[in-house]
């Protein structure tokens, strides 16, 4: 009878641990935009450390997976909006696809928890290995199958006091700091690891001190006036041929009344839905109008090149290229353009398309056969401004954006169409990610989308100005330009990787020394 009661208690304890891990993962969603309850990230990680602090590595992996599955289930639930509305799949099938996606993403943090449990011999080693594991497996999450680096912990700190460290250590460094603080919080509460906690406080304090003394980019006393145009075109109408001209005309008419005293006009991703070669007469007229009004227009447009049968998701510049231009320079295939490199699976290309496309509308969406542009491309030049571009999903790839940054880059410019995700938290997370890139590189962010969030963010003042979602409107705003380069723009993630390597070496050396001592003791005994 006693054994049965003990078994029930053990089973109940396991069930409670599993539910605790799952709800801790779910709660992480509230640490990101639009909720921004950023301290939750430390508590959630501390709870995950508790749940994975068990006897066997297999159990640690189980609870780590449950935590991670909850993290992604709530965090990227907005993906299901696009699947259910535009995928043409039965609800059970769409939910199964979401479960498979979340399960796949959960594998990466699970491996971090597993390695930290399996190879650590002391609390400090577990913390070091957890940090190193997250660095390594988050790297793979951002690379494998084209990568999906969404919901990294560091993004939760975009609106926290820790955001001043972004120009120094980047989002990757902030992610590792979240793991460090969360793991140390658990170690302090449960094992009273005062030495480890002291080390953490000193390390974080030194980073803040270093950020204060490192020379930072600053305003260069030049201000430009930008016009952001949000057309709010219904997603169901965007690729209907009979809607191409009304869409193009709408963007042109919304812009026309604001030409005066505007240095730069920006339209969203594929604001011109007609392919570039066919839209040439419209583009030529817009080019002349922009140049006549002493400004430039950047717009998204699909470019199908008939001679090579390749199609690119493209940004082009119309109107003035340089300050002293009197006329526009637009010609089809002119080099002042950007072709998207990091394509979105299913949305912009379909793997195994011969097999998948016939199965459901989800795998046969309009404009889902793009080719990949070069990884590193020259900045766009518009009205004398050097503009660092990124299209939609690309803004989540920190190193990709940084690789295209130069000291001459004046603005970080990103376009998107988040109409796929409705009134969910996805567009808010997307804007948060873009703002983190601005903090890392210390350049003003201009982000224009079809239906929101369209806005401007200043990485020095931390002020964001934006339009309401789901409205057709324009935002005319002055943007202060910034000169200088941040430590992250110079060195990227390299310093963080050296720290990770140092942590791994310290754990390996200590464990190797212990193993050698144990063998020697056994030999002499």
C-alpha positions in Angstrom: 0.0 0.0 0.0 2.8 2.4 0.9 4.6 1.6 -2.3 1.5 2.4 -4.3 1.1 5.7 -2.6 4.8 6.6 -3.2 4.4 5.6 -6.9 1.3 7.9 -7.2 3.2 10.8 -5.6 6.2 10.3 -8.0 3.8 10.2 -11.0 2.0 13.3 -9.8 5.3 15.0 -9.3 6.3 14.2 -12.9 3.0 15.4 -14.2 3.3 18.7 -12.3 6.8 19.2 -13.6 5.7 18.5 -17.2 2.8 21.0 -16.9 5.1 23.6 -15.2 7.5 23.3 -18.0 4.8 23.6 -20.6 3.2 26.7 -19.0 6.6 28.3 -18.5 7.2 27.9 -22.2 3.8 29.4 -23.0 4.4 32.3 -20.8 7.4 33.4 -22.8 5.1 34.8 -25.5 4.3 37.6 -23.0 7.9 38.6 -22.8 7.9 39.5 -26.5 6.0 42.3 -28.4 3.3 43.4 -28.2 3.2 42.5 -24.5 6.8 43.3 -23.6 6.8 41.8 -20.1 10.5 41.2 -20.5 11.4 40.1 -16.9 9.3 36.9 -17.7 12.1 35.6 -19.8 14.4 35.2 -16.8 11.7 33.5 -14.7 10.7 31.2 -17.5 14.3 30.1 -18.1 14.8 29.6 -14.3 11.7 27.3 -14.3 13.0 25.4 -17.3 16.3 24.9 -15.4 14.3 23.5 -12.5 12.2 21.2 -14.6 15.3 19.8 -16.3 17.3 19.4 -13.1 16.4 15.7 -12.8 18.2 12.5 -12.2 18.4 11.2 -15.8 19.4 12.9 -19.0 16.4 11.3 -20.8 14.1 13.1 -18.3 15.9 16.4 -18.8 15.4 16.1 -22.6 11.7 15.3 -22.1 11.0 18.3 -19.9 13.3 20.5 -22.0 11.2 19.5 -25.1 7.9 20.2 -23.3 9.1 23.7 -22.3 10.4 24.4 -25.8 7.2 23.1 -27.4 5.1 25.5 -25.3 7.5 28.3 -26.1 7.0 27.9 -29.9 3.3 26.8 -29.8 2.2 30.1 -28.3 5.1 32.2 -29.7 4.5 31.5 -33.4 0.8 30.7 -33.3 0.4 33.5 -35.8 1.7 31.1 -38.5 -1.5 29.2 -38.2 -3.5 32.3 -39.3 -1.9 32.1 -42.7 -2.2 28.3 -42.9 -5.9 28.4 -42.0 -6.9 31.4 -44.1 -4.9 30.8 -47.2 -3.6 27.2 -47.0 -6.8 25.5 -48.1 -6.3 22.7 -45.6 -8.8 21.0 -43.2 -8.4 22.3 -39.6 -6.9 18.9 -38.2 -4.3 18.9 -41.0 -3.3 22.5 -40.4 -3.0 21.9 -36.7 -0.9 18.9 -37.4 1.4 20.9 -39.6 1.7 23.5 -36.8 2.5 20.8 -34.3 5.2 19.4 -36.5 6.8 22.8 -37.0 6.8 23.6 -33.3 8.1 20.1 -32.5 11.0 20.6 -35.0 11.9 24.0 -33.6 11.7 22.6 -30.0 14.4 20.1 -30.8 17.2 22.7 -30.8 16.7 24.1 -27.2 16.0 20.6 -26.1 19.5 19.5 -27.2 20.9 22.5 -25.2 19.2 21.3 -22.0 20.2 17.7 -22.7 23.9 18.5 -23.2 24.0 20.8 -20.1 22.5 18.0 -18.0 24.6 15.1 -19.4 28.1 16.7 -19.4 28.0 18.9 -16.3 29.5 17.9 -13.0 28.8 21.1 -11.0 26.2 23.9 -11.1 28.6 26.4 -12.7 29.4 23.8 -15.4 25.7 23.4 -16.1 25.3 27.1 -16.5 28.3 27.3 -18.8 27.1 24.4 -20.9 23.6 25.7 -21.1 24.9 29.0 -22.4 27.2 27.3 -24.9 24.4 24.8 -25.9 22.0 27.7 -26.7 24.7 29.5 -28.7 25.4 26.4 -30.8 21.9 25.0 -31.3 20.3 28.4 -31.9 23.0 28.9 -34.6 21.8 25.6 -36.2 18.2 26.7 -35.8 19.0 29.7 -37.9 20.8 27.7 -40.6 19.2 24.3 -41.2 16.4 24.1 -43.8 17.1 27.8 -44.6 16.8 28.7 -40.9 14.1 30.1 -38.7 15.8 32.3 -36.0 12.5 33.7 -34.7 11.8 34.1 -31.0 15.4 34.1 -29.8 15.4 35.2 -26.1 17.4 38.4 -26.8 14.5 40.0 -28.6 12.6 40.2 -25.3 15.1 42.8 -24.2 14.5 45.2 -27.1 12.5 47.6 -24.8 14.4 46.8 -21.6 17.4 48.6 -20.0 19.6 45.9 -21.4 19.0 47.2 -25.0 21.9 49.6 -24.5 24.1 46.5 -24.8 22.8 45.6 -28.3 25.4 47.7 -30.2 28.1 45.9 -28.2 27.0 42.2 -28.1 24.1 42.0 -30.5 21.0 40.0 -30.1 23.0 36.8 -29.8 24.8 38.2 -26.8 21.5 39.3 -25.2 20.2 35.8 -25.7 23.1 34.3 -23.9 22.7 36.9 -21.1 19.1 35.8 -20.7 20.2 32.2 -20.3 22.9 33.2 -17.9 20.6 35.3 -15.7 17.8 32.8 -15.8 20.1 29.8 -14.9 21.8 31.8 -12.2 18.4 32.8 -10.7 17.5 29.1 -10.4 21.0 28.2 -9.0 20.7 31.0 -6.4 17.2 30.1 -5.3 17.7 26.3 -5.1 21.4 25.8 -4.4 22.4 29.2 -3.0 25.2 29.5 -5.5 26.4 32.8 -4.3 29.8 32.6 -6.0 28.2 32.0 -9.4 25.7 34.8 -8.8 28.5 37.2 -7.9 30.3 36.2 -11.1 27.1 36.9 -13.1 26.6 40.3 -11.5 30.2 41.3 -12.1 30.1 40.2 -15.7 26.9 42.0 -16.5 28.1 45.2 -14.7 31.3 45.1 -16.7 29.4 45.0 -19.9 27.3 48.0 -18.9 30.5 49.8 -17.9 32.1 48.9 -21.2 29.1 50.1 -23.2 29.4 53.5 -21.4 33.1 54.0 -22.4 33.0 52.5 -25.9 32.6 55.3 -28.5 29.1 55.1 -29.9 27.7 56.3 -33.2 26.0 59.8 -32.9 23.7 62.1 -34.9 25.5 63.8 -37.8 23.3 66.9 -37.8 21.6 65.9 -41.0 17.9 65.3 -41.1 15.8 63.9 -44.0 12.0 63.9 -44.5 10.6 60.5 -45.4 7.2 59.4 -46.6 6.0 55.9 -45.7 3.0 54.7 -47.7 0.8 51.9 -46.3 -1.7 50.8 -48.9 -3.6 48.2 -46.8 -4.4 46.0 -49.8 -6.4 42.9 -48.9 -4.2 39.8 -49.2 -6.9 37.9 -51.2 -6.7 40.7 -53.9 -3.0 41.3 -54.1 -2.2 38.9 -56.8 -5.4 39.1 -58.8 -4.4 40.5 -62.3 -7.5 42.7 -62.5 -6.3 44.4 -59.2 -2.8 45.2 -60.4 -3.6 48.6 -61.9 -5.9 49.7 -59.0 -3.2 48.8 -56.5 -0.5 50.6 -58.4 -2.7 53.7 -58.9 -3.6 53.7 -55.2 0.0 53.9 -54.1 0.7 56.6 -56.7 -2.3 58.7 -55.7 -1.5 58.4 -52.0 2.0 59.6 -52.7 1.2 62.4 -55.2 -0.2 64.9 -52.7 2.9 64.6 -50.5 5.7 65.1 -53.0 6.6 68.5 -51.7 9.6 68.7 -49.3 10.1 64.9 -49.2 13.6 63.5 -49.5 12.6 59.8 -49.7 9.3 57.9 -50.5 9.1 54.3 -49.6 6.5 51.7 -50.6 6.1 48.2 -49.2 7.1 44.7 -50.5 5.6 44.1 -53.9 3.6 47.3 -53.7 3.7 47.1 -57.5 2.3 43.6 -58.1 2.9 43.6 -61.9 6.2 42.1 -63.0 8.8 44.8 -63.6 9.2 44.4 -67.4 5.5 44.7 -68.1 5.1 47.6 -65.5 7.8 49.6 -67.3 5.5 52.5 -68.6 4.1 53.0 -65.1 7.6 52.9 -63.6 8.9 55.3 -66.2 6.2 57.9 -65.3 6.8 57.5 -61.6 10.5 57.9 -62.1 10.0 61.2 -63.9 7.5 62.4 -61.3 9.8 61.7 -58.4 12.8 63.4 -60.1 10.7 66.4 -61.0 9.7 66.7 -57.3 13.3 66.4 -56.2 12.9 63.1 -54.5 13.3 59.3 -54.9 11.0 56.4 -54.5 11.9 52.8 -53.3 9.3 50.2 -54.0 9.0 46.4 -53.9 8.2 44.7 -57.2 8.5 41.1 -58.6 11.0 40.9 -61.5 10.5 38.0 -63.9 13.3 38.0 -66.4 11.9 36.4 -69.6 15.3 35.6 -71.1 16.6 33.5 -68.2 13.1 32.5 -66.8 14.2 33.7 -63.3 12.1 35.7 -60.9 13.3 37.8 -58.0 11.6 39.6 -55.1 13.1 43.0 -55.8 13.5 46.5 -54.5 14.1 49.2 -57.1 14.9 52.9 -56.9 13.0 55.5 -59.0 13.6 59.2 -59.3 16.8 60.9 -58.1 19.8 58.7 -57.4 22.2 61.5 -56.4 21.6 64.9 -54.9 22.6 66.8 -58.0 20.4 64.7 -60.5 17.9 66.7 -62.5 16.2 63.7 -64.0 15.5 60.1 -63.1 17.7 57.2 -64.1 15.3 54.3 -64.2 15.9 51.6 -66.9 14.8 48.0 -66.6 17.5 45.9 -64.9 19.5 49.0 -63.8 22.0 47.9 -61.1 20.5 50.2 -58.4 18.3 47.4 -57.1 18.2 44.7 -54.4 17.1 41.1 -54.9 16.0 39.1 -51.9 18.4 36.5 -50.7 16.8 34.7 -47.7 13.7 33.2 -49.2 10.8 32.0 -47.1 10.0 28.3 -47.5 6.5 27.6 -48.9 5.8 31.3 -49.3 8.6 32.1 -51.7 9.9 28.8 -52.8 8.6 25.3 -52.4 11.0 22.4 -51.7 10.1 19.2 -53.5 7.6 21.3 -55.5 6.7 18.6 -57.9 5.5 16.5 -55.0 4.0 19.2 -52.8 2.3 21.7 -55.2 -0.5 19.4 -56.2 -1.4 18.5 -52.6 -3.0 21.8 -51.4 -3.3 25.5 -52.1 -0.8 26.1 -49.3 2.0 24.7 -51.5 0.9 26.5 -54.6 0.5 30.1 -53.6 1.0 33.0 -56.0 4.6 34.2 -56.3 6.1 31.1 -54.6 8.8 30.4 -57.1 11.4 33.1 -56.5 15.1 32.7 -57.2 17.7 33.7 -54.6 19.7 36.9 -54.9 23.3 37.2 -53.9 24.1 37.2 -50.2 26.1 40.4 -50.3 24.8 43.2 -52.5 25.6 46.9 -52.7 23.4 49.3 -50.8 20.7 51.1 -52.6 21.4 54.8 -53.5 18.4 57.1 -53.4 18.6 60.9 -53.5 22.2 60.7 -52.2 21.4 58.3 -49.4 23.0 54.9 -48.9 20.3 52.5 -47.9 20.8 49.1 -46.4 17.8 46.9 -47.5 16.2 43.8 -46.2 13.0 42.2 -47.5 10.5 40.8 -44.9 11.9 37.6 -43.3 15.5 38.6 -44.0 15.5 41.1 -41.2 15.5 38.2 -38.7 19.0 37.1 -39.9 21.4 39.3 -38.0 24.6 38.3 -39.8 23.0 38.6 -43.2 22.0 42.2 -42.5 25.3 43.0 -41.0 27.2 41.5 -44.0 25.5 44.1 -46.2 26.2 47.0 -43.8 28.9 49.5 -44.7 30.2 52.6 -42.8 28.5 54.7 -45.5 25.0 53.1 -44.8 22.7 55.9 -43.8 19.5 54.0 -43.2 18.3 50.5 -42.4 15.3 49.9 -44.7 13.0 46.9 -44.6 9.7 46.2 -46.4 7.2 43.5 -45.7 3.7 42.2 -46.2 2.3 40.9 -42.9 -1.3 40.7 -44.1 -0.8 37.0 -44.1 -1.0 37.0 -40.3 -4.0 39.1 -39.6 -4.5 40.8 -36.2 -2.0 38.5 -34.4 1.1 39.2 -32.5 3.3 38.1 -35.5 3.6 41.6 -37.0 4.5 43.1 -33.6 7.3 40.5 -33.2 8.4 41.3 -36.7 8.8 45.0 -35.9 10.6 44.1 -32.7 13.1 42.1 -34.6 13.7 45.0 -37.1 14.2 47.4 -34.2 16.8 45.0 -32.7 18.8 45.2 -36.1 18.6 49.0 -35.8 20.0 48.8 -32.2 22.8 46.5 -33.3 24.0 48.6 -36.2 23.0 52.0 -34.8 21.2 53.2 -37.9 17.7 54.7 -38.1 15.1 52.1 -39.1 12.5 52.7 -41.8 10.0 49.9 -42.1 7.1 50.0 -44.5 4.4 47.3 -44.9 1.2 46.6 -46.7 -1.1 46.8 -43.6 1.3 47.4 -40.6 3.3 47.8 -38.7 4.7 50.7 -40.7 7.0 53.0 -38.8 10.4 54.7 -38.1 12.6 53.9 -35.1 15.5 55.9 -33.8 18.1 53.6 -32.1 19.7 56.5 -30.1 16.5 58.1 -28.7 14.7 54.7 -28.8 11.6 56.5 -30.1 9.3 54.7 -32.5 6.8 56.6 -34.7 4.3 54.3 -36.5 0.9 54.1 -38.3 -2.1 52.2 -37.0 -2.5 48.8 -38.5 -5.1 47.9 -41.1 -5.4 51.5 -42.4 -4.5 53.0 -45.7 -2.5 56.0 -44.7 0.9 57.7 -45.0 3.4 58.7 -42.4 5.6 61.7 -43.1 8.4 62.0 -40.6 11.8 63.6 -40.1 14.6 61.2 -39.6 17.9 62.1 -38.0 20.9 60.5 -39.6 23.7 58.8 -37.6 27.4 58.5 -38.2 30.0 56.1 -36.8 30.0 52.4 -36.4 29.0 50.2 -33.4 31.2 47.4 -32.0 28.7 44.9 -33.3 28.8 46.3 -36.8 32.6 45.8 -36.7 32.9 42.4 -35.1 29.5 40.8 -35.3 29.0 37.7 -33.2 32.7 36.8 -33.1 33.4 38.0 -29.5 30.4 36.0 -28.3 31.7 32.9 -29.9 35.1 33.4 -28.3 33.3 33.5 -24.9 31.4 30.4 -25.7 34.6 28.6 -26.7 36.2 29.8 -23.4 33.3 28.4 -21.4 33.5 25.0 -23.2 37.3 24.8 -22.7 37.0 25.6 -19.0 34.5 22.8 -18.5 36.5 20.3 -20.6 39.7 21.1 -18.7 38.2 20.8 -15.3 36.4 17.5 -16.1 39.6 16.1 -17.8 41.7 17.0 -14.7 39.1 15.3 -12.5 39.1 12.2 -14.7 42.9 12.0 -14.7 43.0 12.4 -10.9 40.4 9.7 -10.5 42.3 7.3 -12.7 45.5 8.0 -10.9 43.9 7.4 -7.5 42.4 4.2 -8.8 45.8 3.1 -10.2 47.7 3.6 -7.0 45.0 2.1 -4.8 
